[in-house]
Amino acid sequence: MPNKPSAIKALRQAKKAALAHLTIKNSLRNLERKIKKTILAKDKKVATTLAKEWQKACDKAKKAKAFKANTANRLKSRLMAKINAIK
């Protein structure tokens, strides 16, 4: 445990941020699961509309520093590649 007041506050802030980031990441995972189900069902139209919503949420997560910028961009790119592969 930290001894100094500033270290105690930093720990408190880190725990709060970690909890906020966890809720953001969970909501993204839930959306991603929905998209993957539509990809398996080969419903490209629904998948693209859900993907737009997911991309917006991913950008918000990046802004909230739940993800690094490159991580968010990589996730978006991989998801769109899967959607574009639907015929």
Biopython code that builds the backbone (N, CA, C, O; Angstrom):
import numpy as np
from Bio.PDB.StructureBuilder import StructureBuilder

atoms = [
    (1, "MET", "N", (0.836, -1.185, 0.000)),
    (1, "MET", "CA", (0.000, 0.000, 0.000)),
    (1, "MET", "C", (0.880, 1.248, 0.000)),
    (1, "MET", "O", (1.943, 1.276, 0.621)),
    (2, "PRO", "N", (0.421, 2.270, -0.703)),
    (2, "PRO", "CA", (1.192, 3.513, -0.727)),
    (2, "PRO", "C", (1.140, 4.227, 0.617)),
    (2, "PRO", "O", (0.171, 4.102, 1.366)),
    (3, "ASN", "N", (2.189, 4.970, 0.906)),
    (3, "ASN", "CA", (2.273, 5.680, 2.178)),
    (3, "ASN", "C", (1.983, 7.167, 2.038)),
    (3, "ASN", "O", (1.365, 7.766, 2.918)),
    (4, "LYS", "N", (2.419, 7.759, 0.947)),
    (4, "LYS", "CA", (2.254, 9.203, 0.770)),
    (4, "LYS", "C", (0.849, 9.532, 0.285)),
    (4, "LYS", "O", (0.243, 8.743, -0.440)),
    (5, "PRO", "N", (0.332, 10.681, 0.674)),
    (5, "PRO", "CA", (-1.026, 11.065, 0.257)),
    (5, "PRO", "C", (-1.194, 11.123, -1.258)),
    (5, "PRO", "O", (-2.243, 10.744, -1.778)),
    (6, "SER", "N", (-0.181, 11.591, -1.965)),
    (6, "SER", "CA", (-0.294, 11.681, -3.421)),
    (6, "SER", "C", (-0.344, 10.287, -4.051)),
    (6, "SER", "O", (-1.037, 10.079, -5.047)),
    (7, "ALA", "N", (0.383, 9.343, -3.476)),
    (7, "ALA", "CA", (0.368, 7.978, -3.986)),
    (7, "ALA", "C", (-0.972, 7.305, -3.684)),
    (7, "ALA", "O", (-1.470, 6.513, -4.484)),
    (8, "ILE", "N", (-1.546, 7.623, -2.536)),
    (8, "ILE", "CA", (-2.866, 7.085, -2.172)),
    (8, "ILE", "C", (-3.914, 7.586, -3.158)),
    (8, "ILE", "O", (-4.759, 6.821, -3.623)),
    (9, "LYS", "N", (-3.850, 8.886, -3.472)),
    (9, "LYS", "CA", (-4.796, 9.467, -4.416)),
    (9, "LYS", "C", (-4.603, 8.870, -5.817)),
    (9, "LYS", "O", (-5.578, 8.589, -6.514)),
    (10, "ALA", "N", (-3.351, 8.679, -6.220)),
    (10, "ALA", "CA", (-3.068, 8.109, -7.538)),
    (10, "ALA", "C", (-3.630, 6.696, -7.652)),
    (10, "ALA", "O", (-4.162, 6.321, -8.697)),
    (11, "LEU", "N", (-3.516, 5.921, -6.593)),
    (11, "LEU", "CA", (-4.063, 4.570, -6.583)),
    (11, "LEU", "C", (-5.589, 4.607, -6.690)),
    (11, "LEU", "O", (-6.191, 3.823, -7.424)),
    (12, "ARG", "N", (-6.195, 5.520, -5.954)),
    (12, "ARG", "CA", (-7.649, 5.671, -5.991)),
    (12, "ARG", "C", (-8.107, 6.043, -7.402)),
    (12, "ARG", "O", (-9.094, 5.501, -7.899)),
    (13, "GLN", "N", (-7.394, 6.964, -8.042)),
    (13, "GLN", "CA", (-7.741, 7.376, -9.398)),
    (13, "GLN", "C", (-7.536, 6.240, -10.394)),
    (13, "GLN", "O", (-8.334, 6.073, -11.316)),
    (14, "ALA", "N", (-6.477, 5.462, -10.214)),
    (14, "ALA", "CA", (-6.193, 4.352, -11.121)),
    (14, "ALA", "C", (-7.291, 3.288, -11.044)),
    (14, "ALA", "O", (-7.700, 2.731, -12.062)),
    (15, "LYS", "N", (-7.759, 3.016, -9.829)),
    (15, "LYS", "CA", (-8.840, 2.032, -9.668)),
    (15, "LYS", "C", (-10.118, 2.515, -10.345)),
    (15, "LYS", "O", (-10.813, 1.739, -11.000)),
    (16, "LYS", "N", (-10.419, 3.792, -10.182)),
    (16, "LYS", "CA", (-11.622, 4.373, -10.776)),
    (16, "LYS", "C", (-11.536, 4.328, -12.307)),
    (16, "LYS", "O", (-12.512, 3.990, -12.977)),
    (17, "ALA", "N", (-10.373, 4.667, -12.852)),
    (17, "ALA", "CA", (-10.184, 4.652, -14.300)),
    (17, "ALA", "C", (-10.265, 3.227, -14.838)),
    (17, "ALA", "O", (-10.846, 2.994, -15.898)),
    (18, "ALA", "N", (-9.688, 2.280, -14.114)),
    (18, "ALA", "CA", (-9.711, 0.883, -14.548)),
    (18, "ALA", "C", (-11.143, 0.366, -14.614)),
    (18, "ALA", "O", (-11.489, -0.375, -15.535)),
    (19, "LEU", "N", (-11.967, 0.740, -13.667)),
    (19, "LEU", "CA", (-13.361, 0.318, -13.667)),
    (19, "LEU", "C", (-14.120, 0.941, -14.838)),
    (19, "LEU", "O", (-14.923, 0.274, -15.490)),
    (20, "ALA", "N", (-13.861, 2.218, -15.100)),
    (20, "ALA", "CA", (-14.508, 2.889, -16.228)),
    (20, "ALA", "C", (-14.074, 2.255, -17.546)),
    (20, "ALA", "O", (-14.900, 2.043, -18.434)),
    (21, "HIS", "N", (-12.786, 1.952, -17.678)),
    (21, "HIS", "CA", (-12.286, 1.335, -18.902)),
    (21, "HIS", "C", (-12.871, -0.056, -19.096)),
    (21, "HIS", "O", (-13.141, -0.474, -20.222)),
    (22, "LEU", "N", (-13.064, -0.766, -17.996)),
    (22, "LEU", "CA", (-13.631, -2.103, -18.077)),
    (22, "LEU", "C", (-15.064, -2.069, -18.604)),
    (22, "LEU", "O", (-15.437, -2.910, -19.423)),
    (23, "THR", "N", (-15.860, -1.125, -18.154)),
    (23, "THR", "CA", (-17.241, -1.024, -18.637)),
    (23, "THR", "C", (-17.275, -0.653, -20.118)),
    (23, "THR", "O", (-18.112, -1.153, -20.869)),
    (24, "ILE", "N", (-16.364, 0.225, -20.531)),
    (24, "ILE", "CA", (-16.291, 0.601, -21.947)),
    (24, "ILE", "C", (-15.919, -0.612, -22.793)),
    (24, "ILE", "O", (-16.535, -0.863, -23.828)),
    (25, "LYS", "N", (-14.912, -1.363, -22.352)),
    (25, "LYS", "CA", (-14.460, -2.529, -23.105)),
    (25, "LYS", "C", (-15.530, -3.616, -23.160)),
    (25, "LYS", "O", (-15.672, -4.295, -24.177)),
    (26, "ASN", "N", (-16.285, -3.785, -22.072)),
    (26, "ASN", "CA", (-17.353, -4.786, -22.062)),
    (26, "ASN", "C", (-18.448, -4.436, -23.057)),
    (26, "ASN", "O", (-18.955, -5.315, -23.754)),
    (27, "SER", "N", (-18.819, -3.155, -23.130)),
    (27, "SER", "CA", (-19.855, -2.750, -24.083)),
    (27, "SER", "C", (-19.372, -2.957, -25.518)),
    (27, "SER", "O", (-20.153, -3.337, -26.390)),
    (28, "LEU", "N", (-18.087, -2.706, -25.760)),
    (28, "LEU", "CA", (-17.526, -2.945, -27.090)),
    (28, "LEU", "C", (-17.542, -4.434, -27.429)),
    (28, "LEU", "O", (-17.863, -4.811, -28.557)),
    (29, "ARG", "N", (-17.201, -5.272, -26.468)),
    (29, "ARG", "CA", (-17.203, -6.718, -26.703)),
    (29, "ARG", "C", (-18.605, -7.212, -27.029)),
    (29, "ARG", "O", (-18.785, -8.051, -27.912)),
    (30, "ASN", "N", (-19.602, -6.687, -26.308)),
    (30, "ASN", "CA", (-20.980, -7.105, -26.566)),
    (30, "ASN", "C", (-21.414, -6.724, -27.982)),
    (30, "ASN", "O", (-22.049, -7.517, -28.677)),
    (31, "LEU", "N", (-21.067, -5.509, -28.403)),
    (31, "LEU", "CA", (-21.392, -5.084, -29.763)),
    (31, "LEU", "C", (-20.660, -5.951, -30.787)),
    (31, "LEU", "O", (-21.219, -6.319, -31.820)),
    (32, "GLU", "N", (-19.418, -6.265, -30.486)),
    (32, "GLU", "CA", (-18.624, -7.081, -31.411)),
    (32, "GLU", "C", (-19.230, -8.473, -31.555)),
    (32, "GLU", "O", (-19.234, -9.033, -32.652)),
    (33, "ARG", "N", (-19.735, -9.031, -30.478)),
    (33, "ARG", "CA", (-20.382, -10.343, -30.544)),
    (33, "ARG", "C", (-21.613, -10.299, -31.459)),
    (33, "ARG", "O", (-21.838, -11.214, -32.251)),
    (34, "LYS", "N", (-22.400, -9.232, -31.342)),
    (34, "LYS", "CA", (-23.576, -9.089, -32.206)),
    (34, "LYS", "C", (-23.163, -9.030, -33.673)),
    (34, "LYS", "O", (-23.790, -9.646, -34.534)),
    (35, "ILE", "N", (-22.099, -8.280, -33.942)),
    (35, "ILE", "CA", (-21.623, -8.142, -35.317)),
    (35, "ILE", "C", (-21.141, -9.481, -35.849)),
    (35, "ILE", "O", (-21.433, -9.830, -36.993)),
    (36, "LYS", "N", (-20.409, -10.235, -35.040)),
    (36, "LYS", "CA", (-19.895, -11.533, -35.483)),
    (36, "LYS", "C", (-21.032, -12.514, -35.766)),
    (36, "LYS", "O", (-20.925, -13.351, -36.662)),
    (37, "LYS", "N", (-22.122, -12.411, -35.000)),
    (37, "LYS", "CA", (-23.277, -13.267, -35.272)),
    (37, "LYS", "C", (-23.891, -12.922, -36.629)),
    (37, "LYS", "O", (-24.282, -13.813, -37.383)),
    (38, "THR", "N", (-23.974, -11.623, -36.935)),
    (38, "THR", "CA", (-24.533, -11.235, -38.231)),
    (38, "THR", "C", (-23.590, -11.604, -39.373)),
    (38, "THR", "O", (-24.038, -11.888, -40.484)),
    (39, "ILE", "N", (-22.282, -11.600, -39.100)),
    (39, "ILE", "CA", (-21.319, -12.023, -40.121)),
    (39, "ILE", "C", (-21.502, -13.510, -40.415)),
    (39, "ILE", "O", (-21.475, -13.929, -41.572)),
    (40, "LEU", "N", (-21.690, -14.305, -39.359)),
    (40, "LEU", "CA", (-21.921, -15.737, -39.567)),
    (40, "LEU", "C", (-23.229, -15.995, -40.304)),
    (40, "LEU", "O", (-23.348, -16.957, -41.063)),
    (41, "ALA", "N", (-24.214, -15.120, -40.070)),
    (41, "ALA", "CA", (-25.492, -15.242, -40.769)),
    (41, "ALA", "C", (-25.425, -14.660, -42.178)),
    (41, "ALA", "O", (-26.393, -14.736, -42.935)),
    (42, "LYS", "N", (-24.267, -14.072, -42.528)),
    (42, "LYS", "CA", (-24.013, -13.463, -43.842)),
    (42, "LYS", "C", (-24.995, -12.339, -44.157)),
    (42, "LYS", "O", (-25.433, -12.186, -45.297)),
    (43, "ASP", "N", (-25.332, -11.565, -43.146)),
    (43, "ASP", "CA", (-26.212, -10.410, -43.321)),
    (43, "ASP", "C", (-25.348, -9.153, -43.337)),
    (43, "ASP", "O", (-25.108, -8.532, -42.301)),
    (44, "LYS", "N", (-24.887, -8.793, -44.529)),
    (44, "LYS", "CA", (-23.919, -7.708, -44.666)),
    (44, "LYS", "C", (-24.523, -6.353, -44.312)),
    (44, "LYS", "O", (-23.845, -5.508, -43.727)),
    (45, "LYS", "N", (-25.777, -6.142, -44.657)),
    (45, "LYS", "CA", (-26.413, -4.842, -44.421)),
    (45, "LYS", "C", (-26.507, -4.540, -42.927)),
    (45, "LYS", "O", (-26.165, -3.441, -42.490)),
    (46, "VAL", "N", (-26.963, -5.500, -42.158)),
    (46, "VAL", "CA", (-27.079, -5.327, -40.709)),
    (46, "VAL", "C", (-25.694, -5.212, -40.075)),
    (46, "VAL", "O", (-25.483, -4.422, -39.155)),
    (47, "ALA", "N", (-24.766, -6.004, -40.576)),
    (47, "ALA", "CA", (-23.402, -5.984, -40.040)),
    (47, "ALA", "C", (-22.756, -4.619, -40.236)),
    (47, "ALA", "O", (-22.054, -4.134, -39.348)),
    (48, "THR", "N", (-22.984, -3.994, -41.387)),
    (48, "THR", "CA", (-22.374, -2.678, -41.623)),
    (48, "THR", "C", (-22.995, -1.603, -40.745)),
    (48, "THR", "O", (-22.295, -0.700, -40.287)),
    (49, "THR", "N", (-24.300, -1.688, -40.505)),
    (49, "THR", "CA", (-24.917, -0.686, -39.632)),
    (49, "THR", "C", (-24.439, -0.852, -38.189)),
    (49, "THR", "O", (-24.195, 0.134, -37.494)),
    (50, "LEU", "N", (-24.307, -2.099, -37.745)),
    (50, "LEU", "CA", (-23.776, -2.341, -36.409)),
    (50, "LEU", "C", (-22.308, -1.943, -36.323)),
    (50, "LEU", "O", (-21.841, -1.480, -35.282)),
    (51, "ALA", "N", (-21.582, -2.128, -37.427)),
    (51, "ALA", "CA", (-20.163, -1.790, -37.441)),
    (51, "ALA", "C", (-19.952, -0.287, -37.304)),
    (51, "ALA", "O", (-19.003, 0.150, -36.652)),
    (52, "LYS", "N", (-20.822, 0.499, -37.907)),
    (52, "LYS", "CA", (-20.714, 1.956, -37.771)),
    (52, "LYS", "C", (-20.882, 2.360, -36.309)),
    (52, "LYS", "O", (-20.152, 3.205, -35.793)),
    (53, "GLU", "N", (-21.853, 1.741, -35.660)),
    (53, "GLU", "CA", (-22.083, 2.009, -34.237)),
    (53, "GLU", "C", (-20.876, 1.562, -33.410)),
    (53, "GLU", "O", (-20.468, 2.250, -32.474)),
    (54, "TRP", "N", (-20.309, 0.403, -33.762)),
    (54, "TRP", "CA", (-19.152, -0.131, -33.045)),
    (54, "TRP", "C", (-17.921, 0.749, -33.244)),
    (54, "TRP", "O", (-17.145, 0.959, -32.312)),
    (55, "GLN", "N", (-17.745, 1.264, -34.464)),
    (55, "GLN", "CA", (-16.614, 2.138, -34.736)),
    (55, "GLN", "C", (-16.713, 3.435, -33.934)),
    (55, "GLN", "O", (-15.713, 3.945, -33.428)),
    (56, "LYS", "N", (-17.913, 3.948, -33.831)),
    (56, "LYS", "CA", (-18.131, 5.166, -33.050)),
    (56, "LYS", "C", (-17.783, 4.915, -31.579)),
    (56, "LYS", "O", (-17.124, 5.731, -30.935)),
    (57, "ALA", "N", (-18.236, 3.777, -31.069)),
    (57, "ALA", "CA", (-17.935, 3.420, -29.684)),
    (57, "ALA", "C", (-16.441, 3.177, -29.490)),
    (57, "ALA", "O", (-15.884, 3.502, -28.441)),
    (58, "CYS", "N", (-15.806, 2.613, -30.488)),
    (58, "CYS", "CA", (-14.372, 2.349, -30.421)),
    (58, "CYS", "C", (-13.591, 3.667, -30.389)),
    (58, "CYS", "O", (-12.608, 3.792, -29.658)),
    (59, "ASP", "N", (-14.027, 4.633, -31.171)),
    (59, "ASP", "CA", (-13.385, 5.947, -31.156)),
    (59, "ASP", "C", (-13.566, 6.646, -29.812)),
    (59, "ASP", "O", (-12.662, 7.329, -29.331)),
    (60, "LYS", "N", (-14.739, 6.469, -29.212)),
    (60, "LYS", "CA", (-14.972, 7.049, -27.888)),
    (60, "LYS", "C", (-14.081, 6.379, -26.842)),
    (60, "LYS", "O", (-13.585, 7.036, -25.927)),
    (61, "ALA", "N", (-13.884, 5.075, -26.983)),
    (61, "ALA", "CA", (-13.007, 4.351, -26.063)),
    (61, "ALA", "C", (-11.571, 4.832, -26.221)),
    (61, "ALA", "O", (-10.828, 4.942, -25.246)),
    (62, "LYS", "N", (-11.195, 5.114, -27.461)),
    (62, "LYS", "CA", (-9.852, 5.638, -27.716)),
    (62, "LYS", "C", (-9.699, 7.021, -27.082)),
    (62, "LYS", "O", (-8.656, 7.338, -26.512)),
    (63, "LYS", "N", (-10.738, 7.830, -27.187)),
    (63, "LYS", "CA", (-10.707, 9.176, -26.607)),
    (63, "LYS", "C", (-10.656, 9.117, -25.084)),
    (63, "LYS", "O", (-10.023, 9.957, -24.445)),
    (64, "ALA", "N", (-11.324, 8.122, -24.506)),
    (64, "ALA", "CA", (-11.334, 7.956, -23.052)),
    (64, "ALA", "C", (-10.092, 7.234, -22.551)),
    (64, "ALA", "O", (-9.946, 6.988, -21.354)),
    (65, "LYS", "N", (-9.191, 6.894, -23.481)),
    (65, "LYS", "CA", (-7.929, 6.225, -23.183)),
    (65, "LYS", "C", (-8.110, 4.816, -22.626)),
    (65, "LYS", "O", (-7.280, 4.328, -21.859)),
    (66, "ALA", "N", (-9.214, 4.167, -23.025)),
    (66, "ALA", "CA", (-9.399, 2.770, -22.675)),
    (66, "ALA", "C", (-8.566, 1.900, -23.608)),
    (66, "ALA", "O", (-8.148, 0.803, -23.236)),
    (67, "PHE", "N", (-8.327, 2.393, -24.819)),
    (67, "PHE", "CA", (-7.470, 1.754, -25.809)),
    (67, "PHE", "C", (-6.442, 2.752, -26.286)),
    (67, "PHE", "O", (-6.666, 3.962, -26.249)),
    (68, "LYS", "N", (-5.305, 2.232, -26.739)),
    (68, "LYS", "CA", (-4.366, 3.095, -27.446)),
    (68, "LYS", "C", (-4.901, 3.301, -28.857)),
    (68, "LYS", "O", (-5.727, 2.525, -29.337)),
    (69, "ALA", "N", (-4.428, 4.337, -29.506)),
    (69, "ALA", "CA", (-4.943, 4.684, -30.832)),
    (69, "ALA", "C", (-4.720, 3.561, -31.838)),
    (69, "ALA", "O", (-5.634, 3.213, -32.586)),
    (70, "ASN", "N", (-3.530, 2.996, -31.867)),
    (70, "ASN", "CA", (-3.237, 1.943, -32.839)),
    (70, "ASN", "C", (-4.070, 0.699, -32.577)),
    (70, "ASN", "O", (-4.473, 0.011, -33.515)),
    (71, "THR", "N", (-4.329, 0.405, -31.309)),
    (71, "THR", "CA", (-5.141, -0.765, -30.968)),
    (71, "THR", "C", (-6.559, -0.593, -31.498)),
    (71, "THR", "O", (-7.116, -1.510, -32.101)),
    (72, "ALA", "N", (-7.137, 0.573, -31.273)),
    (72, "ALA", "CA", (-8.491, 0.834, -31.746)),
    (72, "ALA", "C", (-8.555, 0.761, -33.267)),
    (72, "ALA", "O", (-9.485, 0.176, -33.823)),
    (73, "ASN", "N", (-7.580, 1.348, -33.933)),
    (73, "ASN", "CA", (-7.558, 1.327, -35.395)),
    (73, "ASN", "C", (-7.394, -0.095, -35.924)),
    (73, "ASN", "O", (-8.013, -0.461, -36.923)),
    (74, "ARG", "N", (-6.569, -0.893, -35.262)),
    (74, "ARG", "CA", (-6.352, -2.280, -35.681)),
    (74, "ARG", "C", (-7.639, -3.089, -35.535)),
    (74, "ARG", "O", (-7.994, -3.867, -36.420)),
    (75, "LEU", "N", (-8.333, -2.901, -34.414)),
    (75, "LEU", "CA", (-9.575, -3.633, -34.196)),
    (75, "LEU", "C", (-10.623, -3.260, -35.248)),
    (75, "LEU", "O", (-11.318, -4.127, -35.778)),
    (76, "LYS", "N", (-10.726, -1.968, -35.540)),
    (76, "LYS", "CA", (-11.689, -1.515, -36.544)),
    (76, "LYS", "C", (-11.347, -2.089, -37.916)),
    (76, "LYS", "O", (-12.232, -2.527, -38.650)),
    (77, "SER", "N", (-10.076, -2.083, -38.252)),
    (77, "SER", "CA", (-9.641, -2.578, -39.552)),
    (77, "SER", "C", (-9.948, -4.063, -39.707)),
    (77, "SER", "O", (-10.445, -4.490, -40.749)),
    (78, "ARG", "N", (-9.656, -4.842, -38.685)),
    (78, "ARG", "CA", (-9.894, -6.288, -38.761)),
    (78, "ARG", "C", (-11.379, -6.611, -38.865)),
    (78, "ARG", "O", (-11.776, -7.516, -39.598)),
    (79, "LEU", "N", (-12.194, -5.865, -38.128)),
    (79, "LEU", "CA", (-13.639, -6.107, -38.175)),
    (79, "LEU", "C", (-14.194, -5.761, -39.559)),
    (79, "LEU", "O", (-15.004, -6.508, -40.108)),
    (80, "MET", "N", (-13.763, -4.642, -40.117)),
    (80, "MET", "CA", (-14.256, -4.251, -41.426)),
    (80, "MET", "C", (-13.788, -5.223, -42.510)),
    (80, "MET", "O", (-14.502, -5.451, -43.486)),
    (81, "ALA", "N", (-12.608, -5.787, -42.348)),
    (81, "ALA", "CA", (-12.117, -6.775, -43.303)),
    (81, "ALA", "C", (-13.015, -8.004, -43.297)),
    (81, "ALA", "O", (-13.289, -8.583, -44.348)),
    (82, "LYS", "N", (-13.474, -8.402, -42.113)),
    (82, "LYS", "CA", (-14.371, -9.551, -42.011)),
    (82, "LYS", "C", (-15.721, -9.245, -42.656)),
    (82, "LYS", "O", (-16.306, -10.098, -43.325)),
    (83, "ILE", "N", (-16.210, -8.022, -42.449)),
    (83, "ILE", "CA", (-17.496, -7.639, -43.023)),
    (83, "ILE", "C", (-17.394, -7.557, -44.542)),
    (83, "ILE", "O", (-18.289, -8.010, -45.255)),
    (84, "ASN", "N", (-16.309, -6.982, -45.033)),
    (84, "ASN", "CA", (-16.138, -6.844, -46.473)),
    (84, "ASN", "C", (-15.931, -8.184, -47.173)),
    (84, "ASN", "O", (-16.137, -8.291, -48.382)),
    (85, "ALA", "N", (-15.526, -9.203, -46.422)),
    (85, "ALA", "CA", (-15.325, -10.533, -46.998)),
    (85, "ALA", "C", (-16.652, -11.264, -47.226)),
    (85, "ALA", "O", (-16.688, -12.283, -47.915)),
    (86, "ILE", "N", (-17.743, -10.744, -46.647)),
    (86, "ILE", "CA", (-19.057, -11.367, -46.845)),
    (86, "ILE", "C", (-19.482, -11.188, -48.289)),
    (86, "ILE", "O", (-19.344, -10.103, -48.853)),
    (87, "LYS", "N", (-19.997, -12.247, -48.887)),
    (87, "LYS", "CA", (-20.455, -12.162, -50.279)),
    (87, "LYS", "C", (-21.929, -12.373, -50.382)),
    (87, "LYS", "O", (-22.482, -12.335, -51.481)),
]
sb = StructureBuilder()
sb.init_structure("model")
sb.init_model(0)
sb.init_chain("A")
sb.init_seg("    ")
for serial, (resi, resn, name, xyz) in enumerate(atoms, 1):
    if name == "N":
        sb.init_residue(resn, " ", resi, " ")
    sb.init_atom(name, np.array(xyz, "f"), 0.0, 1.0, " ", f" {name:<3s}", serial, name[0])
structure = sb.get_structure()
